[in-house]
């Protein structure tokens, strides 16, 4: 198993905050400065996490710039940089990846994000509908990989056209491509293009079904891929303490914030977001949706909306359960991210029963997923 952490580039604190937007978010008491994010990165690095994921969206700074800065203040941890497909040409992204690998010592991984909020997409200038965005993402990753191959190539698609493209020389260490999405259109792209398919935290039975399906779709393309899950963690020495912390976080979510967040989620065309919302229905009642799986985070936070809650041993057991279903990688987080990186790394991860990967000395931890092409 491989474990990653999260860089809260929109700010951090002791309350649940939004990841990619600023409107309606909790007031962060810790600004997302390079100094603070580097502290989070170093804490995760010392705790044994392989990489740190960054979000991308209108309420957080550009991940490329932030992660390049954090890379200068860390030694081994990989940077899992989120890239919004379609907002920059894949040939340019190929160059940016080449430069990042050079300055970071090969610590880059890419999380390709298609986008699921039509209003946010239009604010950026993107007016494609849901399935068209995924069709563009498919071409985007195809062109990106061709560019890394180095040899001049031509490409003609519905969304991109390239003549004589490609890096001057093949990229020696192309970063692994992480990709998520719950719709049929998204799964088709993942099966063809991804190295690691990411899912938001759902009950184990649902995750098991999705793992089986995506691996079958990949096999039909003559490929294999790894799977990953995105979860928050509320772990304490005892279950009573952990659930008390979950209650504290819930108390910090005002009815106004919940209503505003749920109104935004309702306008989205993201199937994954709809699945997160369906777990709680916008209500603070009945938030425990599986043993130790709490859907309260999703009342105010977009995207990944569930947390593993329990004693250190209980949370480790739930991680083992997901691993037994075929989940290879875990992207975890908790508030505040600096302290929780240490807690989860020191108290939870040593209790998982299966072997886990550790960051390699001298860089390269962003390659933890590996390429399966």
KEKE-3310 file (N, C-alpha, C; in steps of 0.2 Angstrom, whole numbers, plus 5000, padded with zeros to 4 digits):
npx = (5004:5002:5004:4997:4997:4989:4990:4984:4980:4971:4970:4971:4966:4957:4944:4933:4936:4933:4940:4943:4936:4932:4921:4909:4917:4925:4932:4949:4962:4975:4985:4988:5003:5019:5028:5020:5014:5025:5029:5018:5021:5034:5031:5022:5031:5041:5033:5031:5024:5021:5018:5011:4995:4989:4975:4965:4957:4945:4947:4959:4977:4988:4993:5005:5014:5014:5018:5030:5037:5036:5043:5056:5058:5057:5062:5061:5047:5034:5026:5010:5002:4988:4980:4970:4962:4962:4963:4975:4987:4991:5003:5011:5009:5017:5030:5030:5030:5042:5051:5048:5051:5065:5069:5064:5070:5064:5051:5038:5020:5005:4989:4975:4962:4945:4934:4919:4909:4899:4897:4909:4917:4913:4916:4930:4931:4927:4915:4911:4901:4897:4901:4908:4919:4926:4929:4938:4948:4952:4959:4968:4977:4982:4989:4998:5006:5011:5019:5029:5036:5045:5049:5046:5029:5013:4996:4978:4963:4947:4948:4961:4975:4990:5006:5021:5025:5031:5043:5060:5069:5066:5056:5064:5059:5044:5030:5018:5001:4987:4970:4952:4934:4917:4908:4902:4908:4920:4926:4929:4939:4949:4951:4958:4969:4974:4986:4984:4969:4958:4946:4933:4929:4919:4906:4913:4908:4903:4915:4922:4915:4917:4931:4932:4925:4932:4945:4941:4937:4949:4957:4950:4956:4968:4976:4983:4980:4982:4973:4966:4960:4952:4952:4947:4953:4949:4956:4960:4966:4956:4940:4929:4935:4938:4925:4920:4928:4923:4910:4913:4919:4907:4899:4905:4900:4890:4872:4869:4881:4881:4869:4872:4883:4877:4868:4877:4883:4872:4870:4880:4887:4894:4896:4902:4902:4888:4886:4893:4885:4873:4876:4873:4862:4861:4858:4861:4859:4860:4874:4884:4889:4894:4903:4913:4914:4911:4900:4900:4909:4906:4895:4899:4911:4917:4919:4929:4921:4920:4925:4936:4933:4938:4946:4964:4967:4955:4953:4965:4961:4950:4956:4964:4953:4948:4960:4960:4950:4956:4961:4975:4981:4981:4975:4976:4969:4967:4961:4970:4981:4995:4998:4989:4995:5006:5001:4993:5002:5011:5003:4992:4996:5007:5000:4993:4990:4996:5011:5019:5023:5037:5044:5057:5074:5082:5073:5060:5048:5036:5034:5027:5016:5019:5021:5010:5009)
npy = (4994:5011:5027:5044:5062:5078:5094:5109:5121:5131:5136:5133:5125:5122:5118:5111:5114:5121:5115:5120:5132:5149:5155:5155:5147:5140:5151:5152:5150:5148:5154:5149:5150:5149:5145:5139:5128:5121:5117:5108:5099:5094:5088:5078:5071:5067:5058:5048:5048:5046:5055:5072:5078:5091:5103:5110:5124:5138:5144:5143:5144:5143:5127:5122:5132:5134:5121:5119:5129:5123:5111:5115:5116:5104:5087:5073:5070:5067:5077:5079:5085:5094:5096:5105:5099:5105:5118:5123:5120:5103:5101:5111:5109:5097:5102:5110:5099:5093:5103:5104:5091:5092:5102:5097:5085:5074:5072:5073:5070:5068:5074:5073:5083:5085:5093:5098:5107:5116:5130:5135:5131:5139:5151:5151:5151:5140:5131:5118:5104:5090:5077:5080:5087:5077:5069:5078:5078:5065:5066:5075:5069:5059:5067:5073:5062:5058:5069:5068:5057:5062:5061:5069:5072:5071:5076:5075:5079:5080:5091:5095:5099:5095:5098:5092:5090:5088:5085:5090:5080:5063:5062:5057:5053:5052:5058:5049:5047:5052:5050:5054:5050:5047:5044:5035:5041:5046:5034:5027:5035:5034:5020:5019:5029:5032:5029:5028:5026:5036:5037:5044:5042:5030:5018:5002:4991:4997:5003:4991:4986:4996:4995:4983:4985:4995:4989:4979:4986:4992:4981:4977:4986:4981:4984:4987:4995:5005:5007:5020:5029:5042:5050:5057:5058:5055:5051:5044:5040:5033:5026:5034:5047:5050:5051:5061:5071:5072:5076:5089:5095:5094:5103:5115:5118:5129:5130:5139:5138:5125:5125:5133:5127:5115:5119:5123:5111:5105:5111:5106:5095:5084:5067:5060:5069:5069:5057:5058:5067:5060:5051:5058:5066:5080:5082:5083:5071:5054:5051:5042:5030:5018:5006:5015:5025:5041:5053:5067:5077:5080:5089:5102:5102:5102:5088:5075:5069:5061:5053:5042:5037:5034:5024:5022:5009:5005:5013:5009:4996:4998:5003:4992:4984:4991:4989:4976:4974:4978:4991:5001:5013:5027:5042:5053:5065:5078:5089:5100:5100:5099:5094:5083:5075:5070:5063:5053:5047:5042:5035:5028:5022:5013:5003:4996:4981:4976:4977:4993:5006:5017:5034:5037:5040:5054:5059:5056:5050:5054:5045:5034:5028:5022:5018:5010:5007)
npz = (5000:4997:5004:5004:5008:5010:5004:5011:5001:5001:5014:5031:5047:5062:5059:5047:5031:5015:4999:4987:4984:4989:4993:5006:5014:5029:5041:5039:5050:5048:5036:5019:5017:5009:5018:5029:5022:5018:5030:5033:5022:5026:5038:5034:5026:5035:5042:5034:5023:5005:4995:4992:4989:4980:4978:4964:4959:4959:4971:4976:4976:4961:4958:4952:4954:4968:4972:4967:4974:4987:4985:4986:4999:5005:5006:5001:4999:4987:4975:4971:4959:4955:4939:4929:4916:4899:4902:4899:4886:4882:4877:4882:4896:4896:4895:4907:4916:4913:4917:4931:4936:4934:4943:4955:4958:4952:4958:4954:4952:4943:4945:4935:4932:4927:4930:4938:4941:4932:4933:4938:4929:4918:4922:4921:4908:4900:4891:4888:4889:4901:4896:4885:4890:4896:4885:4880:4890:4888:4875:4880:4889:4881:4871:4880:4884:4872:4870:4880:4875:4866:4852:4837:4833:4825:4828:4827:4833:4840:4849:4850:4840:4834:4826:4822:4836:4853:4866:4866:4869:4874:4890:4904:4916:4916:4924:4935:4931:4939:4941:4942:4943:4942:4933:4918:4907:4913:4918:4907:4901:4912:4911:4899:4900:4913:4926:4939:4947:4955:4968:4978:4995:4998:5005:5009:5001:4990:4985:4982:4971:4962:4960:4954:4942:4936:4934:4925:4914:4911:4908:4896:4888:4886:4897:4914:4930:4944:4959:4969:4984:4992:5007:5022:5039:5056:5069:5085:5102:5108:5103:5108:5110:5097:5090:5098:5093:5079:5082:5087:5075:5067:5075:5071:5059:5052:5050:5039:5032:5028:5020:5010:5004:5000:4991:4981:4977:4972:4959:4952:4939:4942:4944:4954:4964:4966:4971:4983:4990:4991:5001:5013:5010:5013:5026:5043:5050:5053:5049:5049:5038:5035:5045:5055:5045:5041:5035:5037:5033:5020:5021:5020:5013:4996:4984:4990:5004:5015:5031:5040:5055:5072:5084:5084:5080:5075:5064:5056:5054:5045:5034:5030:5026:5015:5007:5005:4996:4985:4984:4981:4984:4996:4999:5011:5024:5037:5049:5060:5046:5047:5061:5060:5050:5057:5067:5061:5053:5063:5072:5066:5053:5056:5061:5051:5042:5030:5020:5016:5005:5006:5005:4994:4997:4992:4983:4970:4976:4971:4961:4966:4962:4950:4933:4922:4909)
capx = (5000:5005:5000:4999:4994:4986:4992:4978:4982:4966:4971:4970:4964:4954:4937:4932:4936:4932:4946:4945:4933:4933:4914:4906:4921:4926:4938:4955:4966:4982:4985:4992:5009:5024:5031:5016:5013:5031:5029:5014:5025:5039:5027:5020:5038:5044:5028:5032:5019:5025:5017:5006:4991:4986:4969:4965:4951:4945:4948:4966:4982:4990:4996:5012:5019:5015:5022:5037:5040:5036:5048:5062:5058:5056:5068:5059:5040:5032:5021:5004:5000:4982:4980:4964:4963:4958:4964:4982:4988:4995:5010:5014:5010:5023:5036:5030:5032:5049:5055:5047:5055:5072:5070:5062:5073:5059:5046:5031:5015:5000:4982:4972:4955:4941:4930:4912:4905:4898:4897:4916:4921:4912:4920:4937:4930:4926:4908:4909:4896:4900:4904:4913:4925:4929:4932:4944:4953:4955:4964:4973:4982:4985:4994:5003:5011:5015:5024:5034:5040:5050:5050:5041:5023:5007:4990:4972:4958:4941:4949:4968:4979:4997:5010:5028:5025:5035:5049:5066:5071:5061:5057:5067:5055:5038:5026:5012:4995:4981:4964:4946:4928:4913:4903:4904:4913:4926:4929:4932:4945:4953:4953:4963:4974:4977:4991:4981:4962:4956:4939:4931:4928:4912:4906:4917:4904:4903:4922:4924:4911:4920:4937:4931:4923:4938:4950:4939:4937:4956:4959:4948:4960:4975:4980:4982:4981:4982:4967:4967:4954:4953:4948:4949:4954:4948:4959:4962:4968:4950:4934:4925:4938:4938:4919:4919:4931:4919:4905:4916:4919:4900:4896:4908:4897:4883:4867:4870:4887:4878:4864:4876:4887:4873:4865:4882:4884:4866:4871:4886:4885:4898:4893:4905:4899:4881:4887:4895:4879:4868:4877:4870:4856:4861:4856:4866:4856:4862:4880:4888:4886:4897:4907:4919:4914:4907:4899:4899:4914:4903:4890:4902:4917:4916:4924:4930:4917:4919:4931:4937:4933:4938:4953:4970:4967:4949:4955:4969:4957:4946:4961:4965:4947:4948:4965:4958:4945:4960:4963:4982:4984:4977:4976:4972:4970:4964:4962:4974:4985:5002:4997:4986:5000:5011:4997:4991:5008:5014:4999:4988:4999:5011:4995:4990:4993:4999:5017:5017:5029:5040:5047:5064:5079:5084:5068:5057:5043:5030:5033:5025:5010:5022:5017:5008:5007)
capy = (5000:5018:5032:5051:5067:5083:5101:5113:5127:5137:5138:5127:5127:5117:5117:5108:5120:5120:5114:5123:5138:5153:5158:5151:5142:5142:5156:5148:5153:5147:5156:5145:5153:5144:5143:5134:5122:5117:5113:5102:5094:5091:5084:5072:5068:5063:5053:5042:5048:5046:5061:5076:5080:5098:5104:5115:5128:5146:5147:5141:5146:5138:5121:5121:5137:5132:5115:5121:5132:5118:5106:5118:5116:5097:5083:5067:5069:5068:5082:5076:5092:5094:5100:5106:5097:5109:5125:5124:5115:5098:5101:5116:5105:5092:5106:5111:5093:5092:5108:5102:5085:5094:5106:5094:5079:5069:5071:5075:5066:5073:5072:5076:5085:5087:5098:5095:5112:5120:5138:5137:5130:5144:5157:5150:5152:5134:5130:5112:5100:5085:5072:5083:5089:5070:5068:5083:5075:5059:5068:5079:5064:5056:5071:5074:5056:5058:5074:5066:5053:5066:5061:5074:5069:5075:5074:5078:5076:5085:5096:5097:5098:5096:5097:5091:5092:5083:5087:5090:5073:5060:5063:5051:5051:5054:5057:5045:5050:5050:5052:5051:5052:5041:5043:5031:5044:5046:5028:5025:5039:5031:5014:5020:5033:5033:5025:5027:5028:5038:5037:5047:5037:5027:5012:4996:4987:5002:5003:4985:4986:5001:4993:4977:4987:4999:4984:4975:4991:4993:4974:4977:4990:4978:4988:4987:5001:5004:5011:5024:5031:5049:5049:5061:5054:5057:5045:5046:5034:5029:5028:5039:5053:5051:5053:5068:5076:5072:5080:5095:5097:5095:5109:5121:5119:5132:5129:5143:5136:5119:5126:5136:5121:5110:5123:5123:5104:5103:5113:5102:5089:5078:5060:5058:5074:5067:5051:5060:5070:5055:5048:5061:5069:5087:5082:5081:5065:5048:5053:5036:5027:5011:5006:5020:5029:5047:5058:5074:5082:5082:5094:5109:5102:5099:5083:5070:5071:5056:5052:5037:5039:5029:5023:5021:5002:5004:5016:5005:4990:5000:5004:4985:4982:4994:4986:4969:4975:4980:4998:5001:5019:5030:5049:5055:5071:5079:5096:5104:5095:5098:5090:5076:5071:5067:5058:5048:5043:5039:5031:5024:5018:5007:4997:4993:4974:4975:4981:4999:5009:5023:5039:5035:5045:5058:5060:5050:5048:5055:5039:5029:5024:5019:5018:5003:5007)
capz = (5000:4997:5007:5003:5012:5007:5006:5011:4998:5002:5021:5036:5054:5067:5057:5041:5026:5008:4997:4980:4983:4995:4995:5011:5017:5035:5041:5041:5055:5046:5029:5015:5015:5007:5025:5032:5017:5018:5037:5032:5018:5030:5043:5030:5024:5041:5045:5030:5017:4999:4991:4995:4984:4980:4974:4959:4958:4959:4978:4979:4971:4956:4961:4949:4957:4975:4974:4965:4980:4993:4984:4988:5007:5007:5003:4998:4997:4980:4974:4967:4957:4951:4933:4926:4909:4895:4903:4896:4881:4885:4875:4887:4902:4896:4896:4914:4920:4912:4921:4938:4937:4935:4949:4961:4958:4950:4963:4952:4950:4940:4946:4930:4934:4922:4932:4939:4942:4926:4934:4939:4922:4913:4925:4918:4900:4898:4891:4886:4893:4905:4892:4880:4894:4897:4878:4879:4894:4885:4871:4883:4892:4875:4868:4885:4884:4866:4870:4884:4871:4863:4845:4834:4832:4823:4831:4825:4837:4841:4854:4850:4834:4835:4820:4824:4843:4857:4869:4862:4870:4879:4897:4907:4922:4916:4931:4934:4930:4943:4937:4945:4940:4944:4927:4913:4903:4916:4919:4900:4901:4916:4908:4893:4901:4920:4930:4946:4947:4962:4970:4984:5000:4999:5009:5006:4996:4983:4982:4979:4965:4957:4959:4950:4936:4932:4932:4920:4909:4909:4904:4889:4884:4887:4902:4921:4933:4952:4962:4975:4988:4995:5013:5028:5045:5063:5073:5092:5105:5109:5098:5111:5108:5089:5089:5101:5088:5074:5084:5087:5068:5065:5078:5068:5052:5053:5045:5033:5028:5025:5015:5004:5001:4997:4985:4976:4975:4968:4952:4948:4935:4944:4946:4960:4969:4968:4975:4990:4993:4992:5007:5019:5008:5015:5033:5049:5054:5050:5045:5049:5032:5036:5051:5055:5039:5043:5029:5039:5030:5014:5022:5018:5008:4990:4983:4995:5009:5021:5035:5044:5062:5077:5087:5079:5078:5071:5057:5053:5051:5040:5029:5028:5023:5008:5004:5004:4991:4979:4984:4982:4987:5000:5000:5018:5027:5043:5051:5055:5042:5050:5066:5059:5047:5061:5071:5056:5051:5068:5076:5062:5047:5058:5063:5045:5042:5024:5019:5013:5002:5009:5001:4993:4999:4986:4978:4967:4979:4967:4957:4970:4959:4945:4926:4920:4902)
cpx = (5004:5001:5002:4995:4991:4989:4986:4979:4977:4966:4969:4968:4961:4947:4938:4932:4935:4939:4948:4941:4934:4926:4911:4910:4922:4932:4944:4959:4974:4982:4990:4998:5014:5027:5027:5015:5019:5032:5024:5018:5030:5036:5025:5026:5041:5039:5028:5027:5023:5024:5012:5002:4989:4980:4970:4958:4951:4947:4955:4971:4985:4995:5004:5016:5020:5019:5029:5041:5041:5042:5055:5063:5057:5062:5066:5052:5038:5027:5016:5000:4993:4982:4973:4964:4959:4960:4971:4983:4992:5002:5014:5015:5016:5029:5036:5032:5039:5053:5054:5051:5063:5073:5068:5066:5068:5054:5039:5027:5009:4993:4978:4964:4951:4937:4923:4907:4904:4899:4905:4919:4919:4915:4927:4936:4929:4918:4906:4905:4900:4904:4909:4919:4929:4932:4938:4949:4956:4961:4970:4979:4985:4991:5000:5008:5015:5021:5030:5039:5045:5051:5044:5035:5017:5001:4984:4966:4952:4943:4957:4971:4986:5001:5018:5029:5030:5041:5055:5070:5066:5062:5059:5063:5048:5033:5020:5006:4990:4975:4958:4940:4924:4908:4906:4909:4920:4929:4932:4938:4951:4956:4959:4969:4978:4982:4987:4974:4960:4948:4939:4929:4920:4912:4910:4914:4904:4910:4924:4921:4915:4927:4937:4930:4929:4943:4948:4939:4945:4959:4956:4952:4967:4979:4979:4983:4980:4975:4969:4960:4956:4949:4951:4950:4953:4950:4961:4963:4962:4945:4930:4928:4938:4931:4917:4922:4927:4913:4907:4916:4912:4897:4899:4905:4890:4878:4867:4876:4884:4874:4868:4880:4883:4870:4871:4883:4878:4866:4876:4883:4890:4895:4896:4903:4892:4881:4889:4889:4874:4869:4874:4864:4856:4859:4861:4864:4859:4869:4885:4885:4889:4901:4913:4919:4909:4906:4898:4903:4910:4897:4893:4908:4915:4921:4924:4926:4916:4926:4931:4937:4933:4945:4958:4969:4961:4950:4959:4966:4953:4950:4963:4959:4947:4954:4964:4953:4949:4962:4971:4985:4979:4979:4972:4973:4966:4965:4965:4979:4992:5002:4995:4991:5004:5007:4995:4997:5011:5010:4994:4992:5003:5006:4992:4994:4997:5006:5015:5024:5031:5043:5054:5068:5081:5079:5064:5050:5036:5029:5030:5020:5013:5018:5016:5006:5012)
cpy = (5006:5023:5039:5055:5072:5090:5106:5120:5133:5139:5132:5130:5121:5115:5114:5114:5117:5119:5118:5130:5142:5155:5153:5146:5145:5147:5152:5153:5152:5149:5151:5148:5147:5141:5137:5128:5118:5114:5107:5097:5091:5086:5077:5068:5064:5058:5047:5042:5049:5052:5066:5079:5088:5099:5109:5118:5135:5148:5145:5143:5141:5133:5120:5126:5135:5126:5115:5124:5127:5113:5109:5117:5109:5093:5077:5066:5071:5074:5080:5082:5091:5099:5100:5105:5102:5117:5128:5119:5109:5098:5106:5112:5100:5096:5108:5105:5092:5096:5106:5096:5087:5098:5103:5087:5073:5067:5072:5069:5070:5070:5076:5077:5088:5093:5096:5101:5117:5128:5140:5136:5136:5151:5157:5151:5145:5132:5123:5108:5094:5080:5074:5085:5082:5068:5072:5080:5069:5061:5072:5074:5061:5060:5073:5068:5056:5064:5072:5061:5056:5066:5066:5070:5074:5072:5078:5075:5082:5091:5099:5095:5100:5094:5097:5093:5087:5087:5086:5083:5070:5061:5057:5048:5054:5053:5052:5049:5048:5053:5049:5053:5046:5040:5038:5034:5045:5039:5025:5029:5035:5024:5014:5024:5033:5027:5023:5030:5030:5039:5041:5042:5036:5021:5006:4993:4991:5002:4997:4984:4990:4998:4987:4980:4991:4994:4980:4980:4992:4987:4974:4981:4987:4981:4986:4993:5000:5008:5014:5027:5037:5049:5054:5056:5057:5051:5048:5040:5029:5031:5034:5046:5055:5054:5060:5073:5077:5077:5087:5099:5099:5102:5115:5122:5122:5130:5133:5141:5129:5120:5129:5131:5117:5113:5122:5116:5102:5105:5110:5097:5083:5072:5059:5063:5072:5061:5053:5063:5065:5051:5051:5065:5077:5087:5080:5075:5059:5048:5047:5031:5020:5011:5010:5025:5035:5052:5065:5079:5084:5087:5101:5108:5099:5093:5078:5072:5066:5055:5046:5039:5033:5029:5021:5014:5001:5007:5012:4999:4992:5001:4997:4983:4984:4990:4979:4969:4977:4987:4998:5007:5023:5038:5052:5062:5072:5086:5096:5099:5094:5093:5083:5072:5067:5061:5052:5043:5039:5034:5026:5019:5012:5001:4994:4986:4973:4979:4987:5002:5016:5028:5036:5041:5048:5059:5054:5048:5049:5050:5033:5025:5020:5019:5011:5002:5002)
cpz = (5000:5000:5006:5008:5008:5009:5005:5008:4999:5009:5025:5043:5057:5065:5049:5036:5019:5005:4991:4979:4990:4997:5000:5015:5024:5035:5043:5045:5053:5038:5026:5013:5013:5013:5028:5028:5017:5025:5036:5028:5022:5035:5040:5028:5030:5044:5040:5024:5010:4995:4994:4989:4985:4976:4969:4959:4959:4966:4981:4974:4966:4959:4958:4953:4965:4976:4972:4971:4986:4992:4986:4996:5009:5004:4999:4995:4990:4981:4969:4965:4953:4945:4930:4918:4904:4896:4901:4891:4884:4883:4880:4894:4902:4897:4904:4918:4919:4917:4929:4940:4938:4941:4955:4962:4957:4954:4961:4950:4948:4942:4940:4932:4929:4924:4933:4940:4936:4927:4935:4932:4918:4916:4923:4911:4897:4897:4888:4891:4896:4901:4887:4884:4895:4891:4877:4884:4891:4880:4874:4886:4886:4872:4873:4885:4878:4866:4874:4880:4868:4856:4842:4832:4829:4827:4829:4829:4836:4845:4853:4843:4835:4828:4823:4832:4846:4860:4865:4863:4875:4886:4900:4912:4921:4922:4930:4934:4934:4940:4941:4942:4941:4938:4922:4908:4906:4917:4912:4899:4905:4914:4903:4895:4907:4922:4936:4945:4954:4963:4977:4989:5001:5003:5005:5000:4989:4980:4979:4972:4960:4955:4953:4943:4932:4930:4926:4913:4906:4905:4897:4885:4884:4892:4909:4924:4941:4953:4968:4978:4992:5001:5018:5034:5051:5067:5080:5096:5107:5104:5101:5109:5101:5088:5092:5096:5082:5076:5085:5080:5066:5068:5074:5061:5054:5048:5039:5029:5024:5019:5009:5000:4997:4990:4979:4973:4970:4961:4948:4944:4936:4947:4953:4966:4971:4972:4983:4993:4995:4999:5013:5017:5011:5022:5037:5052:5050:5046:5045:5044:5032:5042:5050:5049:5040:5037:5031:5036:5024:5015:5020:5014:5002:4989:4988:5002:5015:5024:5039:5051:5067:5080:5082:5076:5073:5064:5053:5050:5045:5033:5026:5024:5016:5004:5001:4998:4984:4979:4986:4985:4991:5001:5006:5019:5033:5045:5058:5052:5044:5056:5065:5054:5051:5065:5067:5055:5057:5072:5072:5057:5050:5060:5057:5044:5036:5023:5015:5010:5006:5004:5000:4994:4992:4981:4975:4970:4975:4962:4960:4966:4953:4938:4924:4913:4899)
residu = (UNK:UNK:UNK:UNK:UNK:UNK:UNK:UNK:UNK:UNK:UNK:UNK:UNK:UNK:UNK:UNK:UNK:UNK:UNK:UNK:UNK:UNK:UNK:UNK:UNK:UNK:UNK:UNK:UNK:UNK:UNK:UNK:UNK:UNK:UNK:UNK:UNK:UNK:UNK:UNK:UNK:UNK:UNK:UNK:UNK:UNK:UNK:UNK:UNK:UNK:UNK:UNK:UNK:UNK:UNK:UNK:UNK:UNK:UNK:UNK:UNK:UNK:UNK:UNK:UNK:UNK:UNK:UNK:UNK:UNK:UNK:UNK:UNK:UNK:UNK:UNK:UNK:UNK:UNK:UNK:UNK:UNK:UNK:UNK:UNK:UNK:UNK:UNK:UNK:UNK:UNK:UNK:UNK:UNK:UNK:UNK:UNK:UNK:UNK:UNK:UNK:UNK:UNK:UNK:UNK:UNK:UNK:UNK:UNK:UNK:UNK:UNK:UNK:UNK:UNK:UNK:UNK:UNK:UNK:UNK:UNK:UNK:UNK:UNK:UNK:UNK:UNK:UNK:UNK:UNK:UNK:UNK:UNK:UNK:UNK:UNK:UNK:UNK:UNK:UNK:UNK:UNK:UNK:UNK:UNK:UNK:UNK:UNK:UNK:UNK:UNK:UNK:UNK:UNK:UNK:UNK:UNK:UNK:UNK:UNK:UNK:UNK:UNK:UNK:UNK:UNK:UNK:UNK:UNK:UNK:UNK:UNK:UNK:UNK:UNK:UNK:UNK:UNK:UNK:UNK:UNK:UNK:UNK:UNK:UNK:UNK:UNK:UNK:UNK:UNK:UNK:UNK:UNK:UNK:UNK:UNK:UNK:UNK:UNK:UNK:UNK:UNK:UNK:UNK:UNK:UNK:UNK:UNK:UNK:UNK:UNK:UNK:UNK:UNK:UNK:UNK:UNK:UNK:UNK:UNK:UNK:UNK:UNK:UNK:UNK:UNK:UNK:UNK:UNK:UNK:UNK:UNK:UNK:UNK:UNK:UNK:UNK:UNK:UNK:UNK:UNK:UNK:UNK:UNK:UNK:UNK:UNK:UNK:UNK:UNK:UNK:UNK:UNK:UNK:UNK:UNK:UNK:UNK:UNK:UNK:UNK:UNK:UNK:UNK:UNK:UNK:UNK:UNK:UNK:UNK:UNK:UNK:UNK:UNK:UNK:UNK:UNK:UNK:UNK:UNK:UNK:UNK:UNK:UNK:UNK:UNK:UNK:UNK:UNK:UNK:UNK:UNK:UNK:UNK:UNK:UNK:UNK:UNK:UNK:UNK:UNK:UNK:UNK:UNK:UNK:UNK:UNK:UNK:UNK:UNK:UNK:UNK:UNK:UNK:UNK:UNK:UNK:UNK:UNK:UNK:UNK:UNK:UNK:UNK:UNK:UNK:UNK:UNK:UNK:UNK:UNK:UNK:UNK:UNK:UNK:UNK:UNK:UNK:UNK:UNK:UNK:UNK:UNK:UNK:UNK:UNK:UNK:UNK:UNK:UNK:UNK:UNK:UNK:UNK:UNK:UNK:UNK:UNK:UNK:UNK:UNK:UNK:UNK:UNK:UNK:UNK:UNK:UNK:UNK:UNK:UNK:UNK:UNK)
# end
